[in-house]
């Protein structure tokens, strides 16, 4: 899990142009309860709608305010080192 309830988060991966958008994680839900693809894993109800993509490729407004945890990175104002590198590789061409 990347985020916790109440976290401010940035979208890091999207199929429909949400990268860089900011949201707050409200409640963790089972994606199957919302007829979402189970392979998306744990899913958050967030505080604002984002773009969504349907199976036919049409991009629409996601009125359910849902986004998978794997597509988010928390923004936390806590002292200490960023622990991202403990679960994510260093990007190519960047020193750790």
Secondary structure, 3 states (H helix, E strand, C coil): CCCCCCCEEEECCCCCCCCCCEEEEEEEECHHHHCCCHHHCCEEEECCCEEEECCCCCEEEECCCEEEHHHEEEECCCCCCCHHHHCCCCCCCCCC
